[in-house]
C-alpha cells in the first residue's frame, strides 16, 4: 500500500491481477476475506486491473473439491457499482496510521491494514 498510496506513488498502469485470498485448504471456496480483498483491489487498482483467482481451481479434476466443480464464489461486494476513482489512494494521515483510503464517485473505500478491517461507504 505504501508504494501505491504514497504521494509519489501511482496505481499500476499496466494489466494487473489482484487475487482473492484462498482459504486454509488453498481452495477457492469459501473465500476467507472477500471484503478485505475487494477493498484492497479498489484502493490499489489501475485502469487495467481485475480481481480474480489466478490459477486456483484449474486442474484435471483430481485436486481439491473446488477444482472438480469450479464453484467459484462471486462475493456480493464485487457486484456493487462504486463508480470511478476520483484520484489515487491516500493514507497514513496520522503518524503510524495504517488506514488507507480512496474516494470513488459512488463510495469511500478504507482499509485498516493493522486490523484488516475494510469499510466501504456508499455515497
MOPAC internal coordinates of N, CA, C and O (Angstrom, degrees):
PM7 1SCF
backbone

  N    0.0000 0     0.00 0     0.00 0    0    0    0
  C    1.4525 1     0.00 0     0.00 0    1    0    0
  C    1.5327 1   109.74 1     0.00 0    2    1    0
  O    1.2310 1   120.35 1   143.31 1    3    2    1
  N    1.3326 1   116.94 1   -36.69 1    3    2    1
  C    1.4622 1   119.02 1  -178.88 1    5    3    2
  C    1.5191 1   111.69 1   -61.03 1    6    5    3
  O    1.2310 1   120.06 1   141.57 1    7    6    5
  N    1.3322 1   117.49 1   -38.43 1    7    6    5
  C    1.4675 1   120.17 1  -178.95 1    9    7    6
  C    1.5308 1   111.04 1   -67.49 1   10    9    7
  O    1.2310 1   120.42 1   136.39 1   11   10    9
  N    1.3104 1   116.80 1   -43.61 1   11   10    9
  C    1.4648 1   121.03 1  -176.97 1   13   11   10
  C    1.5273 1   112.10 1   -78.86 1   14   13   11
  O    1.2310 1   120.20 1   145.10 1   15   14   13
  N    1.3267 1   117.23 1   -34.90 1   15   14   13
  C    1.4640 1   120.97 1  -172.51 1   17   15   14
  C    1.5223 1   114.82 1   -98.24 1   18   17   15
  O    1.2310 1   119.37 1  -177.05 1   19   18   17
  N    1.3042 1   118.81 1     2.95 1   19   18   17
  C    1.4622 1   119.42 1   178.52 1   21   19   18
  C    1.5253 1   109.20 1   -73.68 1   22   21   19
  O    1.2310 1   119.51 1   -19.69 1   23   22   21
  N    1.3403 1   118.54 1   160.31 1   23   22   21
  C    1.4689 1   120.43 1   179.15 1   25   23   22
  C    1.5264 1   112.78 1   -55.18 1   26   25   23
  O    1.2310 1   119.92 1   146.58 1   27   26   25
  N    1.3258 1   117.75 1   -33.42 1   27   26   25
  C    1.4627 1   121.21 1   179.99 1   29   27   26
  C    1.5230 1   112.00 1   -90.52 1   30   29   27
  O    1.2310 1   120.51 1   172.44 1   31   30   29
  N    1.3242 1   116.63 1    -7.56 1   31   30   29
  C    1.4577 1   121.22 1  -175.84 1   33   31   30
  C    1.5110 1   112.28 1   -79.04 1   34   33   31
  O    1.2310 1   121.85 1    -8.00 1   35   34   33
  N    1.2964 1   114.07 1   172.00 1   35   34   33
  C    1.4588 1   119.95 1   178.06 1   37   35   34
  C    1.5159 1   108.85 1  -156.34 1   38   37   35
  O    1.2310 1   121.11 1   -28.46 1   39   38   37
  N    1.3150 1   115.49 1   151.54 1   39   38   37
  C    1.4610 1   120.12 1   174.57 1   41   39   38
  C    1.5194 1   107.89 1   -63.98 1   42   41   39
  O    1.2310 1   119.90 1   -25.90 1   43   42   41
  N    1.3174 1   117.79 1   154.10 1   43   42   41
  C    1.4603 1   119.97 1  -179.71 1   45   43   42
  C    1.5217 1   111.18 1   -58.92 1   46   45   43
  O    1.2310 1   120.56 1   -45.11 1   47   46   45
  N    1.3236 1   116.54 1   134.89 1   47   46   45
  C    1.4650 1   120.85 1  -178.72 1   49   47   46
  C    1.5202 1   111.56 1   -83.62 1   50   49   47
  O    1.2310 1   120.45 1   149.93 1   51   50   49
  N    1.3250 1   116.75 1   -30.07 1   51   50   49
  C    1.4578 1   120.73 1  -178.24 1   53   51   50
  C    1.5147 1   112.36 1   -92.72 1   54   53   51
  O    1.2310 1   121.18 1     1.73 1   55   54   53
  N    1.3145 1   115.34 1  -178.27 1   55   54   53
  C    1.4624 1   121.65 1   179.05 1   57   55   54
  C    1.5233 1   109.97 1   -61.45 1   58   57   55
  O    1.2310 1   120.66 1   -52.52 1   59   58   57
  N    1.3302 1   116.35 1   127.48 1   59   58   57
  C    1.4628 1   120.90 1  -175.34 1   61   59   58
  C    1.5187 1   110.49 1  -138.40 1   62   61   59
  O    1.2310 1   121.08 1   -53.53 1   63   62   61
  N    1.3327 1   115.54 1   126.47 1   63   62   61
  C    1.4615 1   121.68 1   175.75 1   65   63   62
  C    1.5210 1   109.15 1   -92.94 1   66   65   63
  O    1.2310 1   120.61 1   -53.32 1   67   66   65
  N    1.3148 1   116.45 1   126.68 1   67   66   65
  C    1.4620 1   123.40 1   167.55 1   69   67   66
  C    1.5188 1   104.69 1  -102.97 1   70   69   67
  O    1.2310 1   119.99 1   -49.44 1   71   70   69
  N    1.3192 1   117.62 1   130.56 1   71   70   69
  C    1.4583 1   120.93 1  -174.81 1   73   71   70
  C    1.5202 1   112.57 1  -104.26 1   74   73   71
  O    1.2310 1   121.10 1   -38.69 1   75   74   73
  N    1.3331 1   115.51 1   141.31 1   75   74   73
  C    1.4547 1   120.45 1   169.37 1   77   75   74
  C    1.5233 1   108.19 1   -63.94 1   78   77   75
  O    1.2310 1   120.28 1   -33.23 1   79   78   77
  N    1.3189 1   117.07 1   146.77 1   79   78   77
  C    1.4541 1   122.29 1   173.44 1   81   79   78
  C    1.5237 1   107.53 1   -76.29 1   82   81   79
  O    1.2310 1   120.66 1   -52.63 1   83   82   81
  N    1.3265 1   116.34 1   127.37 1   83   82   81
  C    1.4609 1   120.17 1   179.67 1   85   83   82
  C    1.5192 1   109.74 1   -81.07 1   86   85   83
  O    1.2310 1   120.71 1   -20.27 1   87   86   85
  N    1.3212 1   116.24 1   159.73 1   87   86   85
  C    1.4658 1   119.46 1   179.44 1   89   87   86
  C    1.5244 1   110.53 1   -75.38 1   90   89   87
  O    1.2310 1   120.15 1    -1.89 1   91   90   89
  N    1.3183 1   117.31 1   178.11 1   91   90   89
  C    1.4661 1   122.33 1  -174.23 1   93   91   90
  C    1.5232 1   112.47 1   -60.38 1   94   93   91
  O    1.2310 1   119.97 1   156.33 1   95   94   93
  N    1.3247 1   117.67 1   -23.67 1   95   94   93
  C    1.4661 1   121.10 1   178.43 1   97   95   94
  C    1.5187 1   112.26 1   -86.02 1   98   97   95
  O    1.2310 1   120.34 1   179.24 1   99   98   97
  N    1.3341 1   116.95 1    -0.76 1   99   98   97
  C    1.4568 1   120.64 1  -176.06 1  101   99   98
  C    1.5121 1   111.54 1    74.97 1  102  101   99
  O    1.2310 1   121.41 1  -159.18 1  103  102  101
  N    1.3231 1   114.91 1    20.82 1  103  102  101
  C    1.4502 1   122.97 1  -175.07 1  105  103  102
  C    1.5303 1   109.98 1   -97.80 1  106  105  103
  O    1.2310 1   120.67 1   -21.65 1  107  106  105
  N    1.3313 1   116.33 1   158.35 1  107  106  105
  C    1.4581 1   121.19 1  -178.48 1  109  107  106
  C    1.5287 1   113.47 1   -86.33 1  110  109  107
  O    1.2310 1   120.01 1   171.37 1  111  110  109
  N    1.3202 1   117.59 1    -8.63 1  111  110  109
  C    1.4515 1   119.80 1  -178.92 1  113  111  110
  C    1.5237 1   109.30 1  -149.54 1  114  113  111
  O    1.2310 1   119.25 1   -46.36 1  115  114  113
  N    1.3100 1   119.04 1   133.64 1  115  114  113
  C    1.4598 1   126.46 1    -1.68 1  117  115  114
  C    1.5370 1   111.31 1   -80.47 1  118  117  115
  O    1.2310 1   121.14 1   -30.83 1  119  118  117
  N    1.3142 1   115.43 1   149.17 1  119  118  117
  C    1.4634 1   120.57 1   176.68 1  121  119  118
  C    1.5217 1   108.91 1   -72.70 1  122  121  119
  O    1.2310 1   119.32 1   -46.53 1  123  122  121
  N    1.3340 1   118.90 1   133.47 1  123  122  121
  C    1.4570 1   120.05 1  -176.42 1  125  123  122
  C    1.5276 1   114.73 1   -78.00 1  126  125  123
  O    1.2310 1   119.59 1   152.51 1  127  126  125
  N    1.3363 1   118.39 1   -27.49 1  127  126  125
  C    1.4637 1   119.27 1  -176.35 1  129  127  126
  C    1.5295 1   111.66 1  -149.94 1  130  129  127
  O    1.2310 1   119.87 1  -120.10 1  131  130  129
  N    1.3151 1   117.85 1    59.90 1  131  130  129
  C    1.4664 1   119.33 1  -176.77 1  133  131  130
  C    1.5258 1   113.72 1   -60.54 1  134  133  131
  O    1.2310 1   119.56 1   145.28 1  135  134  133
  N    1.3355 1   118.45 1   -34.72 1  135  134  133
  C    1.4625 1   120.10 1  -179.14 1  137  135  134
  C    1.5289 1   111.91 1   -67.04 1  138  137  135
  O    1.2310 1   120.45 1   143.42 1  139  138  137
  N    1.3339 1   116.74 1   -36.58 1  139  138  137
  C    1.4680 1   120.76 1   175.78 1  141  139  138
  C    1.5245 1   109.50 1   -66.64 1  142  141  139
  O    1.2310 1   120.36 1   136.41 1  143  142  141
  N    1.3231 1   116.91 1   -43.59 1  143  142  141
  C    1.4628 1   121.04 1  -179.73 1  145  143  142
  C    1.5330 1   111.16 1   -62.72 1  146  145  143
  O    1.2310 1   120.27 1   138.99 1  147  146  145
  N    1.3222 1   117.10 1   -41.01 1  147  146  145
  C    1.4652 1   121.00 1   179.57 1  149  147  146
  C    1.5281 1   110.30 1   -66.89 1  150  149  147
  O    1.2310 1   120.00 1   136.12 1  151  150  149
  N    1.3269 1   117.61 1   -43.88 1  151  150  149
  C    1.4717 1   120.47 1   178.33 1  153  151  150
  C    1.5231 1   110.75 1   -62.02 1  154  153  151
  O    1.2310 1   120.28 1   135.82 1  155  154  153
  N    1.3302 1   117.06 1   -44.18 1  155  154  153
  C    1.4701 1   121.51 1   178.53 1  157  155  154
  C    1.5268 1   110.23 1   -58.92 1  158  157  155
  O    1.2310 1   120.59 1   136.05 1  159  158  157
  N    1.3129 1   116.47 1   -43.95 1  159  158  157
  C    1.4613 1   122.20 1   178.06 1  161  159  158
  C    1.5339 1   111.13 1   -61.37 1  162  161  159
  O    1.2310 1   120.34 1   131.54 1  163  162  161
  N    1.3224 1   116.95 1   -48.46 1  163  162  161
  C    1.4686 1   120.58 1  -178.35 1  165  163  162
  C    1.5244 1   112.25 1   -65.95 1  166  165  163
  O    1.2310 1   120.04 1   148.92 1  167  166  165
  N    1.3161 1   117.54 1   -31.08 1  167  166  165
  C    1.4642 1   120.92 1   178.65 1  169  167  166
  C    1.5288 1   111.98 1   -72.39 1  170  169  167
  O    1.2310 1   120.16 1   138.30 1  171  170  169
  N    1.3084 1   117.30 1   -41.70 1  171  170  169
  C    1.4523 1   119.58 1  -170.09 1  173  171  170
  C    1.5114 1   117.29 1  -106.44 1  174  173  171
  O    1.2310 1   119.79 1   173.23 1  175  174  173
  N    1.3095 1   118.00 1    -6.77 1  175  174  173
  C    1.4621 1   119.92 1  -173.31 1  177  175  174
  C    1.5211 1   113.02 1   -66.54 1  178  177  175
  O    1.2310 1   121.88 1   -30.52 1  179  178  177
  N    1.3175 1   114.01 1   149.48 1  179  178  177
  C    1.4509 1   122.41 1   172.70 1  181  179  178
  C    1.5151 1   109.19 1  -104.50 1  182  181  179
  O    1.2310 1   120.15 1    12.91 1  183  182  181
  N    1.3186 1   117.31 1  -167.09 1  183  182  181
  C    1.4692 1   120.01 1  -176.27 1  185  183  182
  C    1.5236 1   114.47 1   -70.78 1  186  185  183
  O    1.2310 1   119.73 1   161.51 1  187  186  185
  N    1.3298 1   118.13 1   -18.49 1  187  186  185
  C    1.4603 1   121.35 1  -178.20 1  189  187  186
  C    1.5220 1   109.75 1  -126.26 1  190  189  187
  O    1.2310 1   120.40 1  -120.04 1  191  190  189
  N    1.3107 1   116.84 1    59.96 1  191  190  189
  C    1.4575 1   122.30 1  -176.89 1  193  191  190
  C    1.5166 1   110.18 1  -122.71 1  194  193  191
  O    1.2310 1   121.38 1   -25.67 1  195  194  193
  N    1.3211 1   114.97 1   154.33 1  195  194  193
  C    1.4559 1   119.68 1   175.66 1  197  195  194
  C    1.5199 1   109.17 1  -146.41 1  198  197  195
  O    1.2310 1   121.39 1   -20.88 1  199  198  197
  N    1.3168 1   114.94 1   159.12 1  199  198  197
  C    1.4584 1   122.60 1   179.92 1  201  199  198
  C    1.5210 1   107.20 1  -112.94 1  202  201  199
  O    1.2310 1   120.58 1   -55.94 1  203  202  201
  N    1.3222 1   116.49 1   124.06 1  203  202  201
  C    1.4513 1   118.41 1  -177.02 1  205  203  202
  C    1.5056 1   112.93 1  -159.89 1  206  205  203
  O    1.2310 1   121.21 1    18.89 1  207  206  205
  N    1.3419 1   115.30 1  -161.11 1  207  206  205
  C    1.4507 1   122.78 1  -171.36 1  209  207  206
  C    1.5236 1   114.59 1  -106.54 1  210  209  207
  O    1.2310 1   119.15 1   178.25 1  211  210  209
  N    1.3227 1   119.23 1    -1.75 1  211  210  209
  C    1.4526 1   122.22 1  -174.93 1  213  211  210
  C    1.5262 1   107.85 1    58.38 1  214  213  211
  O    1.2310 1   119.97 1    50.47 1  215  214  213
  N    1.3322 1   117.66 1  -129.53 1  215  214  213
  C    1.4617 1   120.50 1  -177.87 1  217  215  214
  C    1.5253 1   112.80 1   -96.01 1  218  217  215
  O    1.2310 1   119.58 1  -176.40 1  219  218  217
  N    1.3061 1   118.40 1     3.60 1  219  218  217
  C    1.4614 1   120.93 1  -178.35 1  221  219  218
  C    1.5300 1   110.02 1   -58.84 1  222  221  219
  O    1.2310 1   121.08 1   -49.92 1  223  222  221
  N    1.3031 1   115.54 1   130.08 1  223  222  221
  C    1.4590 1   120.27 1   177.58 1  225  223  222
  C    1.5092 1   114.18 1    89.46 1  226  225  223
  O    1.2310 1   119.68 1   173.57 1  227  226  225
  N    1.3265 1   118.22 1    -6.43 1  227  226  225
  C    1.4657 1   120.52 1   178.63 1  229  227  226
  C    1.5137 1   108.61 1   -85.66 1  230  229  227
  O    1.2310 1   120.65 1   -66.15 1  231  230  229
  N    1.3102 1   116.36 1   113.85 1  231  230  229
  C    1.4620 1   119.54 1  -179.95 1  233  231  230
  C    1.5153 1   109.52 1  -161.93 1  234  233  231
  O    1.2310 1   121.52 1     2.23 1  235  234  233
  N    1.3112 1   114.70 1  -177.77 1  235  234  233
  C    1.4607 1   121.50 1   178.60 1  237  235  234
  C    1.5243 1   112.19 1   -87.35 1  238  237  235
  O    1.2310 1   120.63 1  -172.09 1  239  238  237
  N    1.3409 1   116.39 1     7.91 1  239  238  237
  C    1.4552 1   120.08 1  -179.79 1  241  239  238
  C    1.5155 1   113.50 1    96.23 1  242  241  239
  O    1.2310 1   120.21 1   178.93 1  243  242  241
  N    1.3295 1   117.21 1    -1.07 1  243  242  241
  C    1.4628 1   119.17 1  -179.04 1  245  243  242
  C    1.5225 1   112.24 1   -95.57 1  246  245  243
  O    1.2310 1   120.12 1  -179.07 1  247  246  245
  N    1.3104 1   117.38 1     0.93 1  247  246  245
  C    1.4596 1   121.44 1  -176.90 1  249  247  246
  C    1.5102 1   112.60 1   -88.86 1  250  249  247
  O    1.2310 1   120.39 1    26.87 1  251  250  249
  N    1.3369 1   116.86 1  -153.13 1  251  250  249
  C    1.4619 1   121.17 1  -178.86 1  253  251  250
  C    1.5287 1   110.99 1   -63.14 1  254  253  251
  O    1.2310 1   120.11 1   -14.79 1  255  254  253
  N    1.3329 1   117.40 1   165.21 1  255  254  253
  C    1.4670 1   120.89 1  -176.17 1  257  255  254
  C    1.5277 1   113.76 1   -52.02 1  258  257  255
  O    1.2310 1   119.64 1   140.81 1  259  258  257
  N    1.3312 1   118.30 1   -39.19 1  259  258  257
  C    1.4638 1   118.76 1  -177.54 1  261  259  258
  C    1.5177 1   111.41 1   -66.78 1  262  261  259
  O    1.2310 1   119.91 1   152.40 1  263  262  261
  N    1.3377 1   117.79 1   -27.60 1  263  262  261
  C    1.4594 1   120.58 1   179.93 1  265  263  262
  C    1.5230 1   111.03 1   -70.77 1  266  265  263
  O    1.2310 1   120.77 1   154.31 1  267  266  265
  N    1.3205 1   116.14 1   -25.69 1  267  266  265
  C    1.4657 1   119.54 1  -176.59 1  269  267  266
  C    1.5272 1   112.04 1   -77.89 1  270  269  267
  O    1.2310 1   120.40 1   140.43 1  271  270  269
  N    1.3173 1   116.84 1   -39.57 1  271  270  269
  C    1.4459 1   118.56 1  -177.13 1  273  271  270
  C    1.5162 1   113.56 1  -115.69 1  274  273  271
  O    1.2310 1   120.22 1   177.83 1  275  274  273
  N    1.3090 1   117.19 1    -2.17 1  275  274  273
  C    1.4654 1   123.12 1  -179.50 1  277  275  274
  C    1.5287 1   112.97 1    48.45 1  278  277  275
  O    1.2310 1   119.51 1  -126.08 1  279  278  277
  N    1.3422 1   118.55 1    53.92 1  279  278  277
  C    1.4670 1   119.64 1   177.98 1  281  279  278
  C    1.5325 1   110.95 1   -82.47 1  282  281  279
  O    1.2310 1   120.66 1  -116.22 1  283  282  281
  N    1.3106 1   116.34 1    63.78 1  283  282  281
  C    1.4536 1   120.19 1  -179.07 1  285  283  282
  C    1.5208 1   110.57 1   -64.07 1  286  285  283
  O    1.2310 1   121.47 1   -49.00 1  287  286  285
  N    1.3171 1   114.79 1   131.00 1  287  286  285
  C    1.4603 1   120.37 1   177.01 1  289  287  286
  C    1.5159 1   109.99 1   -74.81 1  290  289  287
  O    1.2310 1   120.94 1   -35.99 1  291  290  289
  N    1.3140 1   115.81 1   144.01 1  291  290  289
  C    1.4596 1   121.59 1   168.68 1  293  291  290
  C    1.5243 1   105.13 1  -119.35 1  294  293  291
  O    1.2310 1   120.21 1   -82.63 1  295  294  293
  N    1.3415 1   117.19 1    97.37 1  295  294  293
  C    1.4571 1   120.40 1  -177.28 1  297  295  294
  C    1.5293 1   111.48 1   -60.98 1  298  297  295
  O    1.2310 1   120.63 1   -35.18 1  299  298  297
  N    1.3209 1   116.39 1   144.82 1  299  298  297
  C    1.4671 1   121.27 1   179.44 1  301  299  298
  C    1.5255 1   111.70 1   -54.18 1  302  301  299
  O    1.2310 1   120.48 1   140.66 1  303  302  301
  N    1.3327 1   116.70 1   -39.34 1  303  302  301
  C    1.4602 1   120.47 1  -177.07 1  305  303  302
  C    1.5119 1   114.77 1   -61.89 1  306  305  303
  O    1.2310 1   119.95 1   155.89 1  307  306  305
  N    1.3228 1   117.70 1   -24.11 1  307  306  305
  C    1.4669 1   119.95 1  -179.41 1  309  307  306
  C    1.5278 1   110.93 1   -78.62 1  310  309  307
  O    1.2310 1   120.53 1   163.58 1  311  310  309
  N    1.3231 1   116.58 1   -16.42 1  311  310  309
  C    1.4668 1   120.97 1  -179.28 1  313  311  310
  C    1.5236 1   112.81 1   -83.92 1  314  313  311
  O    1.2310 1   119.86 1   168.72 1  315  314  313
  N    1.3308 1   117.86 1   -11.28 1  315  314  313
  C    1.4683 1   121.96 1  -176.40 1  317  315  314
  C    1.5241 1   111.45 1   -73.68 1  318  317  315
  O    1.2310 1   121.03 1   -26.68 1  319  318  317
  N    1.3124 1   115.64 1   153.32 1  319  318  317
  C    1.4692 1   122.42 1   175.56 1  321  319  318
  C    1.5185 1   108.13 1   -97.96 1  322  321  319
  O    1.2310 1   120.59 1   -75.22 1  323  322  321
  N    1.3186 1   116.48 1   104.78 1  323  322  321
  C    1.4601 1   121.84 1  -179.24 1  325  323  322
  C    1.5254 1   111.65 1   -90.73 1  326  325  323
  O    1.2310 1   120.53 1   175.10 1  327  326  325
  N    1.3169 1   116.59 1    -4.90 1  327  326  325
  C    1.4584 1   120.57 1  -178.14 1  329  327  326
  C    1.5203 1   109.84 1    85.17 1  330  329  327
  O    1.2310 1   121.08 1    36.76 1  331  330  329
  N    1.3332 1   115.53 1  -143.24 1  331  330  329
  C    1.4612 1   121.36 1   179.36 1  333  331  330
  C    1.5214 1   108.89 1  -123.65 1  334  333  331
  O    1.2310 1   120.09 1   -27.57 1  335  334  333
  N    1.3341 1   117.43 1   152.43 1  335  334  333
  C    1.4644 1   119.28 1  -179.59 1  337  335  334
  C    1.5257 1   110.55 1   -64.76 1  338  337  335
  O    1.2310 1   120.99 1   -38.71 1  339  338  337
  N    1.3218 1   115.71 1   141.29 1  339  338  337
  C    1.4638 1   121.20 1   179.06 1  341  339  338
  C    1.5293 1   111.20 1   -97.05 1  342  341  339
  O    1.2310 1   120.47 1  -175.56 1  343  342  341
  N    1.3068 1   116.71 1     4.44 1  343  342  341
  C    1.4526 1   122.78 1  -179.82 1  345  343  342
  C    1.5094 1   108.50 1   159.33 1  346  345  343
  O    1.2310 1   120.61 1     2.72 1  347  346  345
  N    1.3179 1   116.43 1  -177.28 1  347  346  345
  C    1.4638 1   119.44 1   179.34 1  349  347  346
  C    1.5168 1   111.65 1   -74.04 1  350  349  347
  O    1.2310 1   120.96 1   -12.05 1  351  350  349
  N    1.3125 1   115.77 1   167.95 1  351  350  349
  C    1.4611 1   119.20 1   176.43 1  353  351  350
  C    1.5275 1   109.27 1   -73.33 1  354  353  351
  O    1.2310 1   121.80 1   -19.53 1  355  354  353
  N    1.2944 1   114.16 1   160.47 1  355  354  353
  C    1.4637 1   121.10 1   179.37 1  357  355  354
  C    1.5142 1   107.36 1  -139.33 1  358  357  355
  O    1.2310 1   120.88 1   -15.58 1  359  358  357
  N    1.3051 1   115.92 1   164.42 1  359  358  357
  C    1.4476 1   117.82 1   178.97 1  361  359  358
  C    1.4970 1   112.50 1  -176.66 1  362  361  359
  O    1.2310 1   122.10 1     2.57 1  363  362  361
  N    1.2897 1   113.58 1  -177.43 1  363  362  361
  C    1.4464 1   122.83 1   178.35 1  365  363  362
  C    1.5281 1   111.83 1    53.16 1  366  365  363
  O    1.2310 1   120.86 1  -134.22 1  367  366  365
  N    1.3404 1   115.95 1    45.78 1  367  366  365
  C    1.4606 1   119.82 1   178.26 1  369  367  366
  C    1.5262 1   111.17 1   -65.22 1  370  369  367
  O    1.2310 1   120.27 1   147.39 1  371  370  369
  N    1.3135 1   117.09 1   -32.61 1  371  370  369
  C    1.4666 1   121.39 1   175.48 1  373  371  370
  C    1.5226 1   107.88 1  -103.41 1  374  373  371
  O    1.2310 1   120.69 1   -32.50 1  375  374  373
  N    1.2972 1   116.29 1   147.50 1  375  374  373
  C    1.4536 1   120.90 1   179.71 1  377  375  374
  C    1.5231 1   110.07 1   -56.22 1  378  377  375
  O    1.2310 1   120.82 1   -55.06 1  379  378  377
  N    1.3130 1   116.03 1   124.94 1  379  378  377
  C    1.4575 1   120.39 1   179.03 1  381  379  378
  C    1.5135 1   114.29 1    82.90 1  382  381  379
  O    1.2310 1   119.67 1  -178.84 1  383  382  381
  N    1.3226 1   118.23 1     1.16 1  383  382  381
  C    1.4572 1   121.07 1   179.99 1  385  383  382
  C    1.5210 1   109.92 1   -67.23 1  386  385  383
  O    1.2310 1   120.83 1   -33.47 1  387  386  385
  N    1.2994 1   116.03 1   146.53 1  387  386  385
  C    1.4632 1   120.30 1   176.85 1  389  387  386
  C    1.5268 1   110.58 1  -121.34 1  390  389  387
  O    1.2310 1   120.68 1  -157.86 1  391  390  389
  N    1.3386 1   116.30 1    22.14 1  391  390  389
  C    1.4604 1   121.45 1   179.46 1  393  391  390
  C    1.5253 1   109.23 1   -97.18 1  394  393  391
  O    1.2310 1   121.40 1   -54.33 1  395  394  393
  N    1.3214 1   114.93 1   125.67 1  395  394  393
  C    1.4593 1   121.74 1  -179.71 1  397  395  394
  C    1.5212 1   108.20 1  -113.94 1  398  397  395
  O    1.2310 1   120.18 1   -38.14 1  399  398  397
  N    1.3216 1   117.27 1   141.86 1  399  398  397
  C    1.4626 1   121.32 1  -177.67 1  401  399  398
  C    1.5235 1   110.77 1  -134.93 1  402  401  399
  O    1.2310 1   121.48 1   -24.26 1  403  402  401
  N    1.3218 1   114.78 1   155.74 1  403  402  401
  C    1.4558 1   121.19 1   173.21 1  405  403  402
  C    1.5112 1   107.61 1  -151.08 1  406  405  403
  O    1.2310 1   121.48 1   -47.72 1  407  406  405
  N    1.3125 1   114.78 1   132.28 1  407  406  405
  C    1.4626 1   120.90 1   177.60 1  409  407  406
  C    1.5212 1   110.06 1   -89.30 1  410  409  407
  O    1.2310 1   121.38 1   -46.31 1  411  410  409
  N    1.2989 1   114.96 1   133.69 1  411  410  409
  C    1.4543 1   123.83 1   172.96 1  413  411  410
  C    1.5306 1   106.28 1  -117.28 1  414  413  411
  O    1.2310 1   119.68 1   -16.66 1  415  414  413
  N    1.3021 1   118.21 1   163.34 1  415  414  413
  C    1.4620 1   119.87 1  -178.14 1  417  415  414
  C    1.5211 1   112.16 1   -63.60 1  418  417  415
  O    1.2310 1   119.74 1   152.45 1  419  418  417
  N    1.3245 1   118.11 1   -27.55 1  419  418  417
  C    1.4604 1   121.20 1  -177.37 1  421  419  418
  C    1.5224 1   114.07 1  -118.11 1  422  421  419
  O    1.2310 1   120.04 1  -174.63 1  423  422  421
  N    1.3412 1   117.53 1     5.37 1  423  422  421
  C    1.4740 1   119.55 1  -176.92 1  425  423  422
  C    1.5241 1   110.97 1  -161.68 1  426  425  423
  O    1.2310 1   121.42 1   -21.90 1  427  426  425
  N    1.3148 1   114.88 1   158.10 1  427  426  425
  C    1.4626 1   122.78 1   168.36 1  429  427  426
  C    1.5177 1   106.32 1  -113.89 1  430  429  427
  O    1.2310 1   120.66 1   -52.58 1  431  430  429
  N    1.3273 1   116.35 1   127.42 1  431  430  429
  C    1.4666 1   121.89 1  -176.73 1  433  431  430
  C    1.5174 1   108.66 1  -112.61 1  434  433  431
  O    1.2310 1   120.75 1   -49.53 1  435  434  433
  N    1.3266 1   116.17 1   130.47 1  435  434  433
  C    1.4616 1   121.95 1   177.14 1  437  435  434
  C    1.5197 1   109.02 1  -132.88 1  438  437  435
  O    1.2310 1   121.29 1   -31.76 1  439  438  437
  N    1.3300 1   115.14 1   148.24 1  439  438  437
  C    1.4500 1   121.04 1   173.42 1  441  439  438
  C    1.5155 1   108.02 1  -142.82 1  442  441  439
  O    1.2310 1   121.09 1   -58.19 1  443  442  441
  N    1.3312 1   115.52 1   121.81 1  443  442  441
  C    1.4612 1   121.36 1   174.84 1  445  443  442
  C    1.5269 1   106.18 1   -90.74 1  446  445  443
  O    1.2310 1   120.83 1   -72.45 1  447  446  445
  N    1.3208 1   116.01 1   107.55 1  447  446  445
  C    1.4631 1   120.21 1  -175.55 1  449  447  446
  C    1.5218 1   113.30 1   -72.77 1  450  449  447
  O    1.2310 1   119.70 1   163.84 1  451  450  449
  N    1.3192 1   118.17 1   -16.16 1  451  450  449
  C    1.4665 1   118.82 1   177.94 1  453  451  450
  C    1.5275 1   111.67 1   -79.85 1  454  453  451
  O    1.2310 1   120.10 1   153.05 1  455  454  453
  N    1.3336 1   117.42 1   -26.95 1  455  454  453
  C    1.4611 1   121.05 1   179.37 1  457  455  454
  C    1.5326 1   112.75 1  -114.18 1  458  457  455
  O    1.2310 1   120.46 1   173.07 1  459  458  457
  N    1.3181 1   116.73 1    -6.93 1  459  458  457
  C    1.4744 1   123.35 1  -173.18 1  461  459  458
  C    1.5195 1   111.06 1    54.65 1  462  461  459
  O    1.2310 1   121.05 1  -138.34 1  463  462  461
  N    1.3418 1   115.60 1    41.66 1  463  462  461
  C    1.4659 1   120.90 1   177.88 1  465  463  462
  C    1.5215 1   108.86 1  -103.85 1  466  465  463
  O    1.2310 1   120.39 1   -67.36 1  467  466  465
  N    1.3496 1   116.85 1   112.64 1  467  466  465
  C    1.4482 1   119.91 1   176.22 1  469  467  466
  C    1.5219 1   111.46 1   -89.09 1  470  469  467
  O    1.2310 1   120.74 1   -31.56 1  471  470  469
  N    1.3154 1   116.20 1   148.44 1  471  470  469
  C    1.4648 1   121.50 1   173.00 1  473  471  470
  C    1.5182 1   106.80 1  -136.07 1  474  473  471
  O    1.2310 1   120.77 1   -60.15 1  475  474  473
  N    1.3175 1   116.13 1   119.85 1  475  474  473
  C    1.4544 1   121.31 1   175.43 1  477  475  474
  C    1.5154 1   106.75 1  -119.94 1  478  477  475
  O    1.2310 1   120.95 1   -65.09 1  479  478  477
  N    1.3271 1   115.78 1   114.91 1  479  478  477
  C    1.4553 1   122.21 1  -177.23 1  481  479  478
  C    1.5269 1   108.70 1  -109.56 1  482  481  479
  O    1.2310 1   121.17 1   -65.13 1  483  482  481
  N    1.3091 1   115.36 1   114.87 1  483  482  481
  C    1.4679 1   120.08 1   178.13 1  485  483  482
  C    1.5219 1   109.09 1   -73.47 1  486  485  483
  O    1.2310 1   120.67 1   -35.73 1  487  486  485
  N    1.3172 1   116.33 1   144.27 1  487  486  485
  C    1.4811 1   121.27 1  -179.52 1  489  487  486
  C    1.5102 1   110.14 1   -93.19 1  490  489  487
  O    1.2310 1   120.10 1   180.00 1  491  490  489

